[in-house]
Amino acid sequence: MAKVNLDVPDKVHLKAKQLQLELEENDKRITLQELYKELVIIGLEAMKKKMINGTALTDSKSFSAIAS
């Protein structure tokens, strides 16, 4: 497994932490590391779909939507 050091905006990290807490409230224990791994997989799948549809990967609006 590759190790990646990633700077994540506070707003995005807080949303990830909030999601982790919501999952725990529903008796689904998950570490932040596991959550980020899942988010990367889901993000890659979404990017692949956008590529297939011809959406440019450099469109900053698509990435900033996550933080809103």
All heavy atoms as TSV, in Angstrom:
chain	resi	resn	atom	element	x	y	z
A	1	MET	N	N	0.845	-1.168	0.000
A	1	MET	CA	C	0.000	0.000	0.000
A	1	MET	C	C	0.895	1.237	0.000
A	1	MET	O	O	1.869	1.307	0.732
A	1	MET	CB	C	-0.894	-0.010	1.243
A	1	MET	CG	C	-1.850	1.129	1.283
A	1	MET	SD	S	-3.011	1.136	2.673
A	1	MET	CE	C	-3.710	-0.479	2.589
A	2	ALA	N	N	0.528	2.220	-0.785
A	2	ALA	CA	C	1.278	3.464	-0.855
A	2	ALA	C	C	0.848	4.394	0.273
A	2	ALA	O	O	-0.319	4.431	0.648
A	2	ALA	CB	C	1.036	4.149	-2.193
A	3	LYS	N	N	1.792	5.129	0.808
A	3	LYS	CA	C	1.491	6.141	1.822
A	3	LYS	C	C	1.497	7.491	1.134
A	3	LYS	O	O	2.380	7.801	0.367
A	3	LYS	CB	C	2.531	6.120	2.929
A	3	LYS	CG	C	2.425	4.913	3.815
A	3	LYS	CD	C	2.907	5.261	5.198
A	3	LYS	CE	C	2.690	4.090	6.092
A	3	LYS	NZ	N	1.737	4.338	7.120
A	4	VAL	N	N	0.488	8.290	1.434
A	4	VAL	CA	C	0.343	9.603	0.822
A	4	VAL	C	C	0.172	10.631	1.928
A	4	VAL	O	O	-0.658	10.468	2.815
A	4	VAL	CB	C	-0.883	9.638	-0.121
A	4	VAL	CG1	C	-1.078	11.015	-0.694
A	4	VAL	CG2	C	-0.750	8.593	-1.212
A	5	ASN	N	N	0.960	11.692	1.846
A	5	ASN	CA	C	0.809	12.803	2.773
A	5	ASN	C	C	-0.013	13.859	2.057
A	5	ASN	O	O	0.361	14.337	0.999
A	5	ASN	CB	C	2.185	13.349	3.162
A	5	ASN	CG	C	2.104	14.370	4.258
A	5	ASN	OD1	O	1.061	14.551	4.866
A	5	ASN	ND2	N	3.202	15.050	4.506
A	6	LEU	N	N	-1.146	14.214	2.619
A	6	LEU	CA	C	-2.100	15.055	1.921
A	6	LEU	C	C	-2.514	16.238	2.790
A	6	LEU	O	O	-2.901	16.063	3.940
A	6	LEU	CB	C	-3.336	14.217	1.570
A	6	LEU	CG	C	-4.460	14.863	0.819
A	6	LEU	CD1	C	-3.992	15.289	-0.575
A	6	LEU	CD2	C	-5.617	13.890	0.700
A	7	ASP	N	N	-2.403	17.443	2.232
A	7	ASP	CA	C	-2.919	18.634	2.910
A	7	ASP	C	C	-4.378	18.792	2.505
A	7	ASP	O	O	-4.683	18.918	1.325
A	7	ASP	CB	C	-2.123	19.877	2.509
A	7	ASP	CG	C	-0.705	19.850	3.047
A	7	ASP	OD1	O	-0.507	19.344	4.165
A	7	ASP	OD2	O	0.197	20.341	2.352
A	8	VAL	N	N	-5.252	18.747	3.477
A	8	VAL	CA	C	-6.686	18.828	3.221
A	8	VAL	C	C	-7.203	20.127	3.842
A	8	VAL	O	O	-6.907	20.419	5.000
A	8	VAL	CB	C	-7.425	17.625	3.849
A	8	VAL	CG1	C	-8.908	17.709	3.632
A	8	VAL	CG2	C	-6.864	16.328	3.309
A	9	PRO	N	N	-7.976	20.906	3.084
A	9	PRO	CA	C	-8.534	22.127	3.671
A	9	PRO	C	C	-9.344	21.809	4.924
A	9	PRO	O	O	-10.009	20.775	5.002
A	9	PRO	CB	C	-9.444	22.670	2.560
A	9	PRO	CG	C	-8.908	22.070	1.299
A	9	PRO	CD	C	-8.374	20.730	1.686
A	10	ASP	N	N	-9.269	22.696	5.906
A	10	ASP	CA	C	-9.976	22.479	7.169
A	10	ASP	C	C	-11.458	22.204	6.952
A	10	ASP	O	O	-12.038	21.342	7.613
A	10	ASP	CB	C	-9.823	23.694	8.089
A	10	ASP	CG	C	-8.424	23.825	8.657
A	10	ASP	OD1	O	-7.684	22.819	8.662
A	10	ASP	OD2	O	-8.066	24.931	9.098
A	11	LYS	N	N	-12.061	22.927	6.034
A	11	LYS	CA	C	-13.493	22.776	5.777
A	11	LYS	C	C	-13.824	21.346	5.329
A	11	LYS	O	O	-14.813	20.763	5.755
A	11	LYS	CB	C	-13.917	23.786	4.705
A	11	LYS	CG	C	-15.367	24.071	4.649
A	11	LYS	CD	C	-15.622	25.237	3.693
A	11	LYS	CE	C	-17.031	25.711	3.782
A	11	LYS	NZ	N	-17.299	26.848	2.916
A	12	VAL	N	N	-12.972	20.777	4.484
A	12	VAL	CA	C	-13.177	19.408	4.003
A	12	VAL	C	C	-12.938	18.419	5.132
A	12	VAL	O	O	-13.706	17.476	5.323
A	12	VAL	CB	C	-12.261	19.108	2.789
A	12	VAL	CG1	C	-12.361	17.651	2.382
A	12	VAL	CG2	C	-12.611	20.024	1.629
A	13	HIS	N	N	-11.876	18.636	5.903
A	13	HIS	CA	C	-11.565	17.731	7.017
A	13	HIS	C	C	-12.699	17.739	8.044
A	13	HIS	O	O	-13.072	16.680	8.567
A	13	HIS	CB	C	-10.249	18.114	7.677
A	13	HIS	CG	C	-9.955	17.302	8.891
A	13	HIS	ND1	N	-9.645	15.955	8.833
A	13	HIS	CD2	C	-9.961	17.618	10.204
A	13	HIS	CE1	C	-9.468	15.489	10.065
A	13	HIS	NE2	N	-9.646	16.480	10.907
A	14	LEU	N	N	-13.249	18.912	8.328
A	14	LEU	CA	C	-14.340	18.979	9.296
A	14	LEU	C	C	-15.564	18.228	8.802
A	14	LEU	O	O	-16.264	17.582	9.590
A	14	LEU	CB	C	-14.679	20.439	9.604
A	14	LEU	CG	C	-13.606	21.189	10.405
A	14	LEU	CD1	C	-13.975	22.670	10.531
A	14	LEU	CD2	C	-13.387	20.571	11.769
A	15	LYS	N	N	-15.821	18.284	7.504
A	15	LYS	CA	C	-16.947	17.516	6.945
A	15	LYS	C	C	-16.678	16.015	7.053
A	15	LYS	O	O	-17.588	15.237	7.329
A	15	LYS	CB	C	-17.205	17.922	5.500
A	15	LYS	CG	C	-17.881	19.275	5.398
A	15	LYS	CD	C	-18.268	19.581	3.972
A	15	LYS	CE	C	-18.996	20.898	3.905
A	15	LYS	NZ	N	-20.429	20.770	4.101
A	16	ALA	N	N	-15.419	15.604	6.837
A	16	ALA	CA	C	-15.068	14.195	6.971
A	16	ALA	C	C	-15.229	13.754	8.424
A	16	ALA	O	O	-15.770	12.673	8.698
A	16	ALA	CB	C	-13.638	13.955	6.494
A	17	LYS	N	N	-14.777	14.577	9.351
A	17	LYS	CA	C	-14.900	14.257	10.771
A	17	LYS	C	C	-16.368	14.184	11.176
A	17	LYS	O	O	-16.783	13.300	11.920
A	17	LYS	CB	C	-14.162	15.313	11.607
A	17	LYS	CG	C	-14.151	15.035	13.077
A	17	LYS	CD	C	-13.376	13.783	13.406
A	17	LYS	CE	C	-13.372	13.556	14.907
A	17	LYS	NZ	N	-12.783	12.275	15.256
A	18	GLN	N	N	-17.182	15.111	10.658
A	18	GLN	CA	C	-18.619	15.103	10.945
A	18	GLN	C	C	-19.259	13.818	10.424
A	18	GLN	O	O	-20.080	13.200	11.100
A	18	GLN	CB	C	-19.277	16.325	10.312
A	18	GLN	CG	C	-20.746	16.450	10.610
A	18	GLN	CD	C	-21.355	17.690	9.973
A	18	GLN	OE1	O	-20.812	18.276	9.045
A	18	GLN	NE2	N	-22.494	18.097	10.481
A	19	LEU	N	N	-18.865	13.391	9.236
A	19	LEU	CA	C	-19.374	12.143	8.668
A	19	LEU	C	C	-18.977	10.958	9.528
A	19	LEU	O	O	-19.780	10.064	9.787
A	19	LEU	CB	C	-18.862	11.963	7.233
A	19	LEU	CG	C	-19.285	10.693	6.516
A	19	LEU	CD1	C	-20.797	10.573	6.435
A	19	LEU	CD2	C	-18.678	10.661	5.121
A	20	GLN	N	N	-17.737	10.952	10.006
A	20	GLN	CA	C	-17.277	9.881	10.881
A	20	GLN	C	C	-18.149	9.809	12.139
A	20	GLN	O	O	-18.574	8.723	12.555
A	20	GLN	CB	C	-15.815	10.092	11.275
A	20	GLN	CG	C	-15.289	9.025	12.213
A	20	GLN	CD	C	-14.016	9.422	12.924
A	20	GLN	OE1	O	-13.766	10.594	13.157
A	20	GLN	NE2	N	-13.206	8.431	13.256
A	21	LEU	N	N	-18.430	10.956	12.726
A	21	LEU	CA	C	-19.260	10.989	13.938
A	21	LEU	C	C	-20.684	10.525	13.658
A	21	LEU	O	O	-21.280	9.811	14.469
A	21	LEU	CB	C	-19.253	12.394	14.539
A	21	LEU	CG	C	-17.903	12.866	15.077
A	21	LEU	CD1	C	-17.984	14.324	15.500
A	21	LEU	CD2	C	-17.418	11.981	16.209
A	22	GLU	N	N	-21.235	10.907	12.501
A	22	GLU	CA	C	-22.577	10.457	12.125
A	22	GLU	C	C	-22.612	8.940	11.952
A	22	GLU	O	O	-23.577	8.284	12.362
A	22	GLU	CB	C	-23.020	11.147	10.839
A	22	GLU	CG	C	-23.347	12.612	11.015
A	22	GLU	CD	C	-23.620	13.318	9.696
A	22	GLU	OE1	O	-23.802	12.639	8.661
A	22	GLU	OE2	O	-23.651	14.557	9.699
A	23	LEU	N	N	-21.564	8.395	11.347
A	23	LEU	CA	C	-21.495	6.942	11.179
A	23	LEU	C	C	-21.430	6.246	12.537
A	23	LEU	O	O	-22.074	5.220	12.756
A	23	LEU	CB	C	-20.298	6.557	10.316
A	23	LEU	CG	C	-20.413	6.904	8.832
A	23	LEU	CD1	C	-19.064	6.745	8.130
A	23	LEU	CD2	C	-21.454	6.032	8.156
A	24	GLU	N	N	-20.643	6.809	13.452
A	24	GLU	CA	C	-20.536	6.219	14.782
A	24	GLU	C	C	-21.864	6.267	15.524
A	24	GLU	O	O	-22.186	5.356	16.285
A	24	GLU	CB	C	-19.437	6.914	15.582
A	24	GLU	CG	C	-18.044	6.517	15.131
A	24	GLU	CD	C	-16.944	7.134	15.988
A	24	GLU	OE1	O	-17.247	7.849	16.961
A	24	GLU	OE2	O	-15.775	6.885	15.659
A	25	GLU	N	N	-22.648	7.326	15.309
A	25	GLU	CA	C	-23.969	7.410	15.938
A	25	GLU	C	C	-24.881	6.291	15.444
A	25	GLU	O	O	-25.809	5.887	16.134
A	25	GLU	CB	C	-24.611	8.769	15.641
A	25	GLU	CG	C	-24.004	9.908	16.418
A	25	GLU	CD	C	-24.599	11.256	16.048
A	25	GLU	OE1	O	-25.507	11.312	15.192
A	25	GLU	OE2	O	-24.139	12.258	16.621
A	26	ASN	N	N	-24.608	5.791	14.239
A	26	ASN	CA	C	-25.380	4.691	13.664
A	26	ASN	C	C	-24.671	3.345	13.849
A	26	ASN	O	O	-24.869	2.419	13.076
A	26	ASN	CB	C	-25.634	4.957	12.176
A	26	ASN	CG	C	-26.555	6.132	11.967
A	26	ASN	OD1	O	-27.570	6.236	12.623
A	26	ASN	ND2	N	-26.186	7.018	11.070
A	27	ASP	N	N	-23.823	3.289	14.881
A	27	ASP	CA	C	-23.109	2.056	15.251
A	27	ASP	C	C	-22.182	1.533	14.164
A	27	ASP	O	O	-21.976	0.320	14.039
A	27	ASP	CB	C	-24.099	0.967	15.678
A	27	ASP	CG	C	-24.872	1.371	16.931
A	27	ASP	OD1	O	-24.274	2.040	17.805
A	27	ASP	OD2	O	-26.062	1.030	17.027
A	28	LYS	N	N	-21.645	2.418	13.338
A	28	LYS	CA	C	-20.665	2.026	12.322
A	28	LYS	C	C	-19.345	2.699	12.661
A	28	LYS	O	O	-19.122	3.853	12.332
A	28	LYS	CB	C	-21.135	2.427	10.923
A	28	LYS	CG	C	-22.389	1.719	10.494
A	28	LYS	CD	C	-22.804	2.128	9.112
A	28	LYS	CE	C	-24.091	1.398	8.734
A	28	LYS	NZ	N	-24.562	1.767	7.410
A	29	ARG	N	N	-18.481	1.969	13.357
A	29	ARG	CA	C	-17.197	2.529	13.768
A	29	ARG	C	C	-16.241	2.531	12.574
A	29	ARG	O	O	-16.076	1.533	11.900
A	29	ARG	CB	C	-16.614	1.728	14.917
A	29	ARG	CG	C	-17.475	1.845	16.174
A	29	ARG	CD	C	-16.800	1.297	17.390
A	29	ARG	NE	N	-15.481	1.847	17.626
A	29	ARG	CZ	C	-15.238	2.959	18.323
A	29	ARG	NH1	N	-16.228	3.635	18.831
A	29	ARG	NH2	N	-14.010	3.377	18.517
A	30	ILE	N	N	-15.634	3.682	12.333
A	30	ILE	CA	C	-14.689	3.826	11.241
A	30	ILE	C	C	-13.646	4.856	11.664
A	30	ILE	O	O	-13.979	5.876	12.268
A	30	ILE	CB	C	-15.412	4.249	9.935
A	30	ILE	CG1	C	-14.448	4.284	8.759
A	30	ILE	CG2	C	-16.126	5.569	10.097
A	30	ILE	CD1	C	-15.129	4.466	7.405
A	31	THR	N	N	-12.396	4.568	11.381
A	31	THR	CA	C	-11.341	5.528	11.695
A	31	THR	C	C	-11.294	6.578	10.591
A	31	THR	O	O	-11.796	6.360	9.481
A	31	THR	CB	C	-9.964	4.836	11.793
A	31	THR	OG1	O	-9.606	4.339	10.499
A	31	THR	CG2	C	-9.969	3.711	12.819
A	32	LEU	N	N	-10.670	7.703	10.897
A	32	LEU	CA	C	-10.509	8.731	9.866
A	32	LEU	C	C	-9.679	8.203	8.701
A	32	LEU	O	O	-9.954	8.520	7.546
A	32	LEU	CB	C	-9.866	9.988	10.450
A	32	LEU	CG	C	-10.817	10.977	11.087
A	32	LEU	CD1	C	-10.048	12.125	11.728
A	32	LEU	CD2	C	-11.811	11.521	10.085
A	33	GLN	N	N	-8.692	7.378	8.988
A	33	GLN	CA	C	-7.875	6.794	7.926
A	33	GLN	C	C	-8.738	5.945	6.992
A	33	GLN	O	O	-8.647	6.059	5.772
A	33	GLN	CB	C	-6.753	5.953	8.520
A	33	GLN	CG	C	-5.821	5.383	7.460
A	33	GLN	CD	C	-4.681	4.572	8.062
A	33	GLN	OE1	O	-4.739	4.163	9.220
A	33	GLN	NE2	N	-3.651	4.350	7.284
A	34	GLU	N	N	-9.600	5.121	7.563
A	34	GLU	CA	C	-10.493	4.298	6.742
A	34	GLU	C	C	-11.467	5.167	5.947
A	34	GLU	O	O	-11.753	4.894	4.778
A	34	GLU	CB	C	-11.281	3.328	7.628
A	34	GLU	CG	C	-10.421	2.267	8.281
A	34	GLU	CD	C	-11.146	1.516	9.391
A	34	GLU	OE1	O	-12.031	2.102	10.045
A	34	GLU	OE2	O	-10.809	0.336	9.596
A	35	LEU	N	N	-11.960	6.215	6.585
A	35	LEU	CA	C	-12.894	7.116	5.921
A	35	LEU	C	C	-12.230	7.808	4.737
A	35	LEU	O	O	-12.793	7.867	3.648
A	35	LEU	CB	C	-13.429	8.148	6.910
A	35	LEU	CG	C	-14.416	9.168	6.355
A	35	LEU	CD1	C	-15.687	8.480	5.876
A	35	LEU	CD2	C	-14.746	10.206	7.394
A	36	TYR	N	N	-11.010	8.317	4.938
A	36	TYR	CA	C	-10.301	8.981	3.840
A	36	TYR	C	C	-10.001	8.010	2.699
A	36	TYR	O	O	-10.091	8.374	1.530
A	36	TYR	CB	C	-9.024	9.658	4.327
A	36	TYR	CG	C	-9.265	11.042	4.896
A	36	TYR	CD1	C	-9.132	11.298	6.256
A	36	TYR	CD2	C	-9.639	12.089	4.069
A	36	TYR	CE1	C	-9.355	12.559	6.778
A	36	TYR	CE2	C	-9.861	13.363	4.583
A	36	TYR	CZ	C	-9.719	13.588	5.931
A	36	TYR	OH	O	-9.949	14.846	6.437
A	37	LYS	N	N	-9.673	6.764	3.029
A	37	LYS	CA	C	-9.448	5.760	1.975
A	37	LYS	C	C	-10.707	5.584	1.137
A	37	LYS	O	O	-10.665	5.545	-0.091
A	37	LYS	CB	C	-9.050	4.409	2.581
A	37	LYS	CG	C	-7.637	4.350	3.084
A	37	LYS	CD	C	-7.363	2.971	3.689
A	37	LYS	CE	C	-6.022	2.902	4.369
A	37	LYS	NZ	N	-5.792	1.602	5.000
A	38	GLU	N	N	-11.848	5.483	1.808
A	38	GLU	CA	C	-13.123	5.317	1.109
A	38	GLU	C	C	-13.440	6.554	0.265
A	38	GLU	O	O	-13.922	6.442	-0.862
A	38	GLU	CB	C	-14.239	5.057	2.125
A	38	GLU	CG	C	-15.527	4.625	1.510
A	38	GLU	CD	C	-15.489	3.246	0.871
A	38	GLU	OE1	O	-14.660	2.410	1.259
A	38	GLU	OE2	O	-16.300	3.007	-0.043
A	39	LEU	N	N	-13.177	7.746	0.821
A	39	LEU	CA	C	-13.417	8.980	0.080
A	39	LEU	C	C	-12.559	9.068	-1.179
A	39	LEU	O	O	-13.015	9.531	-2.229
A	39	LEU	CB	C	-13.168	10.200	0.969
A	39	LEU	CG	C	-14.184	10.425	2.079
A	39	LEU	CD1	C	-13.722	11.535	3.018
A	39	LEU	CD2	C	-15.549	10.743	1.514
A	40	VAL	N	N	-11.321	8.598	-1.101
A	40	VAL	CA	C	-10.436	8.598	-2.275
A	40	VAL	C	C	-10.994	7.659	-3.338
A	40	VAL	O	O	-11.054	8.008	-4.522
A	40	VAL	CB	C	-8.994	8.212	-1.881
A	40	VAL	CG1	C	-8.155	7.918	-3.110
A	40	VAL	CG2	C	-8.357	9.319	-1.055
A	41	ILE	N	N	-11.430	6.485	-2.928
A	41	ILE	CA	C	-11.988	5.518	-3.886
A	41	ILE	C	C	-13.234	6.097	-4.555
A	41	ILE	O	O	-13.374	6.055	-5.779
A	41	ILE	CB	C	-12.314	4.186	-3.177
A	41	ILE	CG1	C	-11.013	3.484	-2.776
A	41	ILE	CG2	C	-13.165	3.285	-4.069
A	41	ILE	CD1	C	-11.198	2.328	-1.815
A	42	ILE	N	N	-14.127	6.659	-3.757
A	42	ILE	CA	C	-15.351	7.251	-4.308
A	42	ILE	C	C	-15.009	8.421	-5.227
A	42	ILE	O	O	-15.596	8.574	-6.301
A	42	ILE	CB	C	-16.293	7.695	-3.168
A	42	ILE	CG1	C	-16.824	6.463	-2.437
A	42	ILE	CG2	C	-17.421	8.564	-3.691
A	42	ILE	CD1	C	-17.511	6.770	-1.124
A	43	GLY	N	N	-14.047	9.246	-4.813
A	43	GLY	CA	C	-13.626	10.383	-5.639
A	43	GLY	C	C	-13.044	9.944	-6.966
A	43	GLY	O	O	-13.314	10.551	-8.013
A	44	LEU	N	N	-12.250	8.883	-6.953
A	44	LEU	CA	C	-11.672	8.371	-8.196
A	44	LEU	C	C	-12.756	7.862	-9.139
A	44	LEU	O	O	-12.700	8.086	-10.348
A	44	LEU	CB	C	-10.664	7.262	-7.900
A	44	LEU	CG	C	-9.338	7.726	-7.310
A	44	LEU	CD1	C	-8.519	6.519	-6.845
A	44	LEU	CD2	C	-8.561	8.548	-8.319
A	45	GLU	N	N	-13.738	7.179	-8.582
A	45	GLU	CA	C	-14.852	6.688	-9.401
A	45	GLU	C	C	-15.625	7.852	-10.015
A	45	GLU	O	O	-15.995	7.815	-11.185
A	45	GLU	CB	C	-15.778	5.803	-8.570
A	45	GLU	CG	C	-15.142	4.483	-8.167
A	45	GLU	CD	C	-15.942	3.697	-7.139
A	45	GLU	OE1	O	-16.967	4.221	-6.637
A	45	GLU	OE2	O	-15.539	2.567	-6.823
A	46	ALA	N	N	-15.852	8.908	-9.231
A	46	ALA	CA	C	-16.570	10.083	-9.737
A	46	ALA	C	C	-15.759	10.784	-10.821
A	46	ALA	O	O	-16.317	11.215	-11.837
A	46	ALA	CB	C	-16.871	11.047	-8.588
A	47	MET	N	N	-14.443	10.883	-10.621
A	47	MET	CA	C	-13.590	11.520	-11.625
A	47	MET	C	C	-13.583	10.716	-12.914
A	47	MET	O	O	-13.597	11.278	-14.008
A	47	MET	CB	C	-12.168	11.690	-11.096
A	47	MET	CG	C	-12.034	12.795	-10.076
A	47	MET	SD	S	-10.365	12.967	-9.442
A	47	MET	CE	C	-9.590	13.751	-10.848
A	48	LYS	N	N	-13.581	9.401	-12.791
A	48	LYS	CA	C	-13.596	8.548	-13.977
A	48	LYS	C	C	-14.877	8.777	-14.777
A	48	LYS	O	O	-14.841	8.885	-15.996
A	48	LYS	CB	C	-13.472	7.084	-13.573
A	48	LYS	CG	C	-13.330	6.143	-14.738
A	48	LYS	CD	C	-13.086	4.718	-14.265
A	48	LYS	CE	C	-12.938	3.788	-15.447
A	48	LYS	NZ	N	-12.705	2.406	-15.014
A	49	LYS	N	N	-16.008	8.884	-14.081
A	49	LYS	CA	C	-17.278	9.148	-14.754
A	49	LYS	C	C	-17.234	10.500	-15.465
A	49	LYS	O	O	-17.736	10.645	-16.574
A	49	LYS	CB	C	-18.437	9.120	-13.764
A	49	LYS	CG	C	-18.799	7.736	-13.309
A	49	LYS	CD	C	-19.942	7.781	-12.310
A	49	LYS	CE	C	-20.224	6.389	-11.773
A	49	LYS	NZ	N	-21.277	6.400	-10.735
A	50	LYS	N	N	-16.646	11.509	-14.817
A	50	LYS	CA	C	-16.536	12.824	-15.434
A	50	LYS	C	C	-15.648	12.777	-16.676
A	50	LYS	O	O	-15.927	13.442	-17.664
A	50	LYS	CB	C	-15.997	13.848	-14.437
A	50	LYS	CG	C	-17.018	14.284	-13.433
A	50	LYS	CD	C	-16.499	15.409	-12.580
A	50	LYS	CE	C	-17.594	15.914	-11.683
A	50	LYS	NZ	N	-17.245	17.181	-11.052
A	51	MET	N	N	-14.583	12.001	-16.602
A	51	MET	CA	C	-13.686	11.872	-17.750
A	51	MET	C	C	-14.421	11.232	-18.921
A	51	MET	O	O	-14.275	11.647	-20.069
A	51	MET	CB	C	-12.442	11.054	-17.384
A	51	MET	CG	C	-11.485	11.784	-16.475
A	51	MET	SD	S	-10.119	10.750	-15.887
A	51	MET	CE	C	-9.451	10.118	-17.395
A	52	ILE	N	N	-15.211	10.223	-18.626
A	52	ILE	CA	C	-15.982	9.534	-19.671
A	52	ILE	C	C	-16.978	10.502	-20.312
A	52	ILE	O	O	-17.192	10.474	-21.520
A	52	ILE	CB	C	-16.706	8.296	-19.089
A	52	ILE	CG1	C	-15.669	7.232	-18.743
A	52	ILE	CG2	C	-17.742	7.756	-20.049
A	52	ILE	CD1	C	-16.214	6.059	-17.937
A	53	ASN	N	N	-17.534	11.393	-19.488
A	53	ASN	CA	C	-18.500	12.372	-19.991
A	53	ASN	C	C	-17.822	13.584	-20.618
A	53	ASN	O	O	-18.500	14.496	-21.081
A	53	ASN	CB	C	-19.436	12.830	-18.873
A	53	ASN	CG	C	-20.334	11.709	-18.405
A	53	ASN	OD1	O	-20.681	10.823	-19.175
A	53	ASN	ND2	N	-20.706	11.737	-17.147
A	54	GLY	N	N	-16.497	13.623	-20.603
A	54	GLY	CA	C	-15.764	14.707	-21.237
A	54	GLY	C	C	-15.580	15.942	-20.383
A	54	GLY	O	O	-15.146	16.976	-20.869
A	55	THR	N	N	-15.882	15.856	-19.100
A	55	THR	CA	C	-15.687	16.987	-18.206
A	55	THR	C	C	-14.213	17.103	-17.873
A	55	THR	O	O	-13.572	16.125	-17.512
A	55	THR	CB	C	-16.495	16.817	-16.902
A	55	THR	OG1	O	-17.856	16.586	-17.241
A	55	THR	CG2	C	-16.379	18.035	-16.020
A	56	ALA	N	N	-13.686	18.308	-17.983
A	56	ALA	CA	C	-12.272	18.541	-17.698
A	56	ALA	C	C	-11.973	18.321	-16.221
A	56	ALA	O	O	-12.730	18.749	-15.358
A	56	ALA	CB	C	-11.877	19.948	-18.100
A	57	LEU	N	N	-10.858	17.669	-15.945
A	57	LEU	CA	C	-10.466	17.416	-14.562
A	57	LEU	C	C	-9.986	18.678	-13.863
A	57	LEU	O	O	-9.977	18.743	-12.648
A	57	LEU	CB	C	-9.345	16.364	-14.508
A	57	LEU	CG	C	-9.746	14.967	-14.934
A	57	LEU	CD1	C	-8.529	14.059	-14.915
A	57	LEU	CD2	C	-10.807	14.416	-14.031
A	58	THR	N	N	-9.584	19.669	-14.624
A	58	THR	CA	C	-9.037	20.880	-14.016
A	58	THR	C	C	-10.108	21.902	-13.688
A	58	THR	O	O	-9.807	22.999	-13.269
A	58	THR	CB	C	-8.005	21.527	-14.957
A	58	THR	OG1	O	-8.644	21.795	-16.214
A	58	THR	CG2	C	-6.805	20.621	-15.148
A	59	ASP	N	N	-11.366	21.567	-13.860
A	59	ASP	CA	C	-12.458	22.469	-13.532
A	59	ASP	C	C	-12.535	22.636	-12.019
A	59	ASP	O	O	-13.009	21.766	-11.312
A	59	ASP	CB	C	-13.779	21.913	-14.078
A	59	ASP	CG	C	-14.964	22.809	-13.789
A	59	ASP	OD1	O	-14.749	23.955	-13.342
A	59	ASP	OD2	O	-16.091	22.362	-14.019
A	60	SER	N	N	-12.051	23.743	-11.515
A	60	SER	CA	C	-11.957	23.936	-10.067
A	60	SER	C	C	-13.318	23.967	-9.396
A	60	SER	O	O	-13.434	23.704	-8.211
A	60	SER	CB	C	-11.189	25.218	-9.752
A	60	SER	OG	O	-11.870	26.323	-10.297
A	61	LYS	N	N	-14.373	24.309	-10.121
A	61	LYS	CA	C	-15.703	24.353	-9.524
A	61	LYS	C	C	-16.125	22.982	-9.024
A	61	LYS	O	O	-16.776	22.857	-8.007
A	61	LYS	CB	C	-16.720	24.875	-10.529
A	61	LYS	CG	C	-16.534	26.337	-10.863
A	61	LYS	CD	C	-17.540	26.773	-11.892
A	61	LYS	CE	C	-17.272	28.211	-12.309
A	61	LYS	NZ	N	-18.158	28.632	-13.396
A	62	SER	N	N	-15.751	21.924	-9.733
A	62	SER	CA	C	-16.159	20.584	-9.323
A	62	SER	C	C	-15.511	20.181	-8.004
A	62	SER	O	O	-16.086	19.477	-7.209
A	62	SER	CB	C	-15.827	19.566	-10.408
A	62	SER	OG	O	-14.434	19.501	-10.610
A	63	PHE	N	N	-14.295	20.661	-7.754
A	63	PHE	CA	C	-13.613	20.309	-6.515
A	63	PHE	C	C	-14.071	21.174	-5.362
A	63	PHE	O	O	-14.170	20.726	-4.244
A	63	PHE	CB	C	-12.102	20.400	-6.701
A	63	PHE	CG	C	-11.588	19.411	-7.698
A	63	PHE	CD1	C	-11.099	19.833	-8.930
A	63	PHE	CD2	C	-11.616	18.055	-7.447
A	63	PHE	CE1	C	-10.646	18.916	-9.863
A	63	PHE	CE2	C	-11.170	17.135	-8.368
A	63	PHE	CZ	C	-10.688	17.570	-9.578
A	64	SER	N	N	-14.361	22.430	-5.618
A	64	SER	CA	C	-14.787	23.306	-4.537
A	64	SER	C	C	-16.195	22.965	-4.066
A	64	SER	O	O	-16.574	23.327	-2.958
A	64	SER	CB	C	-14.697	24.778	-4.955
A	64	SER	OG	O	-15.555	25.017	-6.043
A	65	ALA	N	N	-16.951	22.268	-4.879
A	65	ALA	CA	C	-18.308	21.893	-4.487
A	65	ALA	C	C	-18.287	20.959	-3.278
A	65	ALA	O	O	-19.219	20.946	-2.492
A	65	ALA	CB	C	-19.034	21.230	-5.655
A	66	ILE	N	N	-17.225	20.197	-3.126
A	66	ILE	CA	C	-17.114	19.263	-2.013
A	66	ILE	C	C	-17.109	20.008	-0.689
A	66	ILE	O	O	-17.711	19.577	0.287
A	66	ILE	CB	C	-15.820	18.417	-2.144
A	66	ILE	CG1	C	-15.887	17.551	-3.376
A	66	ILE	CG2	C	-15.586	17.575	-0.912
A	66	ILE	CD1	C	-14.597	16.874	-3.733
A	67	ALA	N	N	-16.439	21.138	-0.653
A	67	ALA	CA	C	-16.273	21.869	0.589
A	67	ALA	C	C	-17.483	22.704	0.961
A	67	ALA	O	O	-17.567	23.200	2.070
A	67	ALA	CB	C	-15.036	22.765	0.489
A	68	SER	N	N	-18.425	22.848	0.064
A	68	SER	CA	C	-19.569	23.714	0.376
A	68	SER	C	C	-20.686	22.965	1.058
A	68	SER	O	O	-20.690	21.801	1.209
A	68	SER	CB	C	-20.089	24.369	-0.890
A	68	SER	OG	O	-20.491	23.393	-1.829
